[in-house]
Amino acid sequence: MIWNKTTGHVVGGHQRLKVLIDTGVNEVECVVVEMSEEKEKALNVALNKISGEWDKEKLSLLISDLQLADFDVSLTGFDAPEIDALFKDAQRKGVQDDDFDVDAALKEPAITKPGDIWQLGKHRLVCGDSTKRDVFDLLMDGVQANLVVTDPPYNVNYEGSAGKIKNDNMTDGAFYEFLLASFQNMEDCMANDASIYVFHADTEGLNFRKAFSEAGFYLSGTCIWKKQSLVLGRSPYQWRHEPVLFGWKKKGKHEWYADRKQTTIWEFDKPKQNADHPTMKPVELLAYPILNSSMANCVVLDPFGGSGSTLIACEQIDRICRMIELDEKYCDVIVKRYIEQAGGSDSVSLIRNGAMQRYAEVAADE
């Protein structure tokens, strides 16, 4: 029996104590310790781990309390992957689309300028060109990405009421070089055990696969996002899916944080609105590979930010997003979308020409 003098709580031997009380025993020898509430919780978790008996929901709450108190949770006997697995079910249940109106936000004048750095809570967004290494240096600031999830332009020359998607109408050779340069930058910024997922169009499949391999990535397979309805286009067969390249560095390895039951077919409904971003991804879809291939507080890189769905997914499942977007208007969409998700702009700031401003100050100046 272990009793904590500081809190007056029994730390170890709860079942034994219950049996003794039921049989009428009034006194029992025990080990007396003096420790803080955080250390008491950690000891409780460690003792339960040794006995192999615990309630997963209660255990995750205990570990969450310890993390909030900046306590070294490794002292509980659980390593990082085990702790992450405890939270994964709760994180998955908490993912939901935010129904942000991208079309309406695109109609507003842009605040962002090329070269701007937005700090969005623990996430970072740079307005710049993903083929330029200095843009990645600005974004990553010496940090390596644990995962890449990205959705480059499909080179289909799409134009909506908000204008054309940038870098979406190139010659075959120019598009390959564009992809190669951006993929090489991603590879340079990734940890050796990081994975990469690339959404793309099958019509440009050859360019995507060739650039992917030439940039230094091993192609493990292609996953398929199966949509609930077709997307009307010019092809004889209308598309109801999008392929996703999955791989990792040829010179590295990869980490996997899910079970062995995951398949290459991903069934998620596409967003019902936002016609001006036709390849916009639902948050649940992006959260799926992120949960499979990263742990909480890992850095997820997306060099083609678009409407910011990767960043919103990271916010909802406790990852850190590093994002690049070339179009100033879409940068504004990402910022406003994050503010709506976070419930305010207190954690939002802009770095422009080396000077930092709070979002409220920037918005007031426009």
N, C-alpha and C positions, 0 to 999 in steps of 0.2 A: 504494500500500500504506500503511495506517495502523496504527501499533503503539502501544499504550498502555503507557508505561513503568511506571505505577503497578501495573497488574495483570499485565503481561507478556503480554497478549492481543493478537492481531491483531483490529482493529476493522473495517477495510475492506479488501477485496481477497482474500478467502478463496479464491475460485476461481482467481484469478491465481496465488496462492501455491502452490496444489496443482499447477497446470500446471508452474510453474517447478521445483518439487521433482521432479516426474516426469521432467522433461527434464534433470535433473542440475545445475541452477543452484544454487550454494551461497550466493551473496550477491546482494542486491537493494537498491536505494535505497528508502527509505520515509520517510513523515512520522511523526515521533515526537511524541506528545501525552502529557500527564499529566492524568488525570481520575479522578474517583471511579467506583466500579463502577456506580452509578446512571446517571451521565452517559454511561458507556460503553454501557450497555444502550440508552439513548435514542438515541445516535448510531447504533448498530447498526440500530435500528428505522427511523430517518430515512433512512439509506443504502439500506436495503431498499425503503423506500417510493419513493425516487427511481428505483431500478432497476426497480420494479414486480414484484419477485420476493420472495415470502415464504411461509412455512408458517403458515397461519392459527392453528393450534393453538399452535405455539411463540410466535407473535407475541402471542397473548392472554396467555400465561404471562409473557412479558417485560413487557407493559404492566401486568399485575396486580402484578408485583414492584415496578414503579416507583410504582404507586399506594400500595402498602403502605408504601413509603419516603417518602411525601408529596412525591414528585417531580412537577414540573409536566409532565404527559404531553403537553401541547400542543406542547412542544419537539420531540417526535418527528415532527411534521408531520401527525399524525392529529387531526381535530377530534372533538368530543364524539359526534356521531351515528356516525362511523366506528368509534370505540372501542366504543360501545354495541353496534353490529352484530357486532363480533368476539365479544362475550360472549353474545349472544342465544341462539345454538344451545345453548351449554353450560347457560345458565340454564333454557331450556325443558326440557332433558333432566333437570335436577335437581328439577323440580317433581313433588311426589307428595302424595297425601292422607295425612294423619297418623293417620287412624282414631281420632281422639279420641272418647271416650265422653261426649257431651254430656248424654245422659239421666242418667247416674250423677252427673255434676257438678251438675246442676240440683237434685238431691235433698238436697244439702248446704246448711247454713245460709249465708246471704249475709254476706260480709265488707264488701263495697262499700256505701257510702251515697251518696245524691244529692249532687252537687257534688264528689265525689271525682275526683282526677286521678291516673291510673296512668301511670307512665313505664315502658315495656316495652322495654328496650334503646333503640333509636333511634325507637321508635314511641310514640304517646301515645293514651290512652283517657280520655274524660271521661264520667262518669255524669250524663246530663242530657237535656233536651228539645231535639230538633232544630228545633223551631219558634222557639226563643228565640235571638236574636242574641248575647246575652251568653255563651251556652254555646259558640258558635262562636269568639268572641273568646278565651275561656279555652283552647279547644282549639288554635287556630292560632297564637296569641301573635305576631301580626304577619306570619306566613309565609303565602304564597299556595299554593294547591293547583295542581299541574300536571295533575291528572286526578281525576275523580270516578267511582267505581264503587260503586253502592249498590243496596240491595234493601229498599225501604220495606215496611211492612205492606200486605197485599193487601186488607184490609177484608172478610175472609171469616168473621170470628167463630170462628176456630179455637180449640179448647180441648183440651189434652192432659192427661196425668197431673200435669204440673208447673204446671198453671194456664193461664190465657188469655194470648195474646200481646197486649201493650199496644197501644192505638190500632188495634185490628183489628175494631172493630164500631161504625162511625159512620154517621150519616145521610149521604145523598149530598152535601148542601151542606157539612156539617162536614168530610167527608173531602177535598173539593176545597180548602177553606181550609187544612186541615192540610198537604196536599201543596204548595200555593202558598207558604205561609210557609217550609217547609223548603227548597223549590227556590230561593226568593229568597235565603235565607241561603247556600246553596251557590254561587249565582252571584256573590254579593258576595265570597266567599272564594277564587274561582278566578282564576288568571292569564288574561290575554286570549287566550293560545294553548292553553288547556286544553280537553280533551274531557270528555264526560260520558256514562256508561252507566247506565241505570236498568232493573233487572229489575222486572217488574210482572205483574199478572193481566189478561188480556184482558177479563174482565168489568168491570173498572174502567178500561178503555182510554181512554174519553172523558175522564174526570177527570184521568188521568195526562197525556195529551197536551195538554189545555187548560192545566193548571197549568204544565207544562213550557214551553209557548210564552209564557204570560203572565209567567212568571218571567224571561224574557229569553233563552231558548235556541232555537237553530235546530235543527229536527229533520232530520237527514240521512237517517235510515232506521231500520228496525226489524230487529234481528237475532233469530234464533230459536235458543234452546237446545233441541236435540232429545235427549230422554232415551232410554235403552235399553229402558224399559218404561213402561207407563201408571201414572198416579196415580189410584187409585180415588176417585171423588167422586160428587156428586149429579146431574151433567149426563148427558143421554142419550149424548153422545159423551165418552169418557174422555180426559183430557188427557195428552199425551205431550210437550208442549213448554211453554216459557215465553218470552214476547217480551221483548226488551231494547231500549229506546229508546236511540238513539245520536245525539249532536249536539254542539254547542258554543255559545259565546256568540254572540248575534246581532251584538253590537258588536265581536266579535273574529274570530279565525281559529282554525285547529287544526293541530296537528302530527301527522304520521303516520310511524311508525318501522318499518313492515313493508313487504313487497313488495305488488304489485298483484294477487296471487293469492288473497287472503283473501276468503271469502264470508260471506253473511249466515246461513248454517246452521252452527251450532256443535254438533258431536256429542261429548258427554261423558257418561259414566255418572254417574247420581245416586248419592249416598252410600247405602250399604246399611243403615245403622242410623240412630239418632237420630230416633225417631218423634215426639218432642216438639218438634222444629223441622222441620215438613214442607217448608218452602221452603229448607232448608239447601243451600248450593251447594258442589260439590266444589272443592278448591283448584285443580286443573288448569283448570277452567272460568274461574275468576276471574283466573288468571295470564294467560290468553289475551288478553283486551282490554288488560290492564295492559302486557304486552310490546309490543302493537301501538301503544299510544298514550302511552308514556312511556319515559324512559331510566333507567338506573341512578341511584339516589340522588334521583330525583324524589319529590315529595310526593303521595301518593294519599289522597284524602279519602273516607271512608265514614261518613255521619251516621246510618246505621241498622246498627249493628255486628252485631246478632244473635249468632251463635255465634263470630264472629271470623274467618271464612274469608278475608276480604280481607286482614286483618292477617297471617295465616299465609302467604298467597301473597306478600305484600310481603317478609316475612322471607326466604322462599326465593329470591326473585329480586332481592334487593338494592334494594328501594324503601323509602321511609319512609311509614308509615301514620299518618294522623290519623283517629281513630274516635270516634263518639258512640254510646252505647247508653243507653236510658232505664231498662231493667229491671236492678235491682241484681244479680239472680241471673245474668243473662246476662253482666254485666260480670265477675262472678267466673269464669264459664266461659271468657271471653276471656283473663283473666289466667292461669288454670291451663293453658289450652291453649298459651299462649305459653311458659310455664315448661317444659312438656313438650317443646315444639319446640326451645327454646334449650338444654335439658339442665341447667337449674338456675335459681335465682331471684336470682343475684348481680346481675343488671342490672335488677331490678324494684324499684320504689319507689312509695310512695303519698304524694300531697300532699293533706292534709286540713286545712282551716281554716288554711292558710298554713304548716303544719308538715310536714316530710318525714320519712317513716319507711321503713326497709328492709322488704321483704316478710316476711322471717323474723320481724321484730319485730311486725308487724301480725298475722300468723298466730298467733304465740304469745300475743297478748293476747286472742284470740277464744275 
